[in-house]
Amino acid sequence: MLLITGVAEVDGVSSAQKFWTLALWNPWFILGGVLFGLAARSFGKGMTGEVELRSITAH
């Protein structure tokens, strides 16, 4: 967001570097974060179901 708004003024970073960072690299990091979050959420739900199953079969 800082690169888009122009707030981040970093010496030695050209406008071409900013463009490639925004257009190429940042979307991959965002996608990776979303997929990691979904995987963690799915894993957590799977573990909850497994614990419930164990408690039902133990009785």
Protein Blocks (a to p, Z undefined) as FASTA:
>chain_A
ZZmnomaccehiafklmmmmmmmmmmmmmmmmmmmmmmmmmmmmmmmmmmmmmmmmmZZ
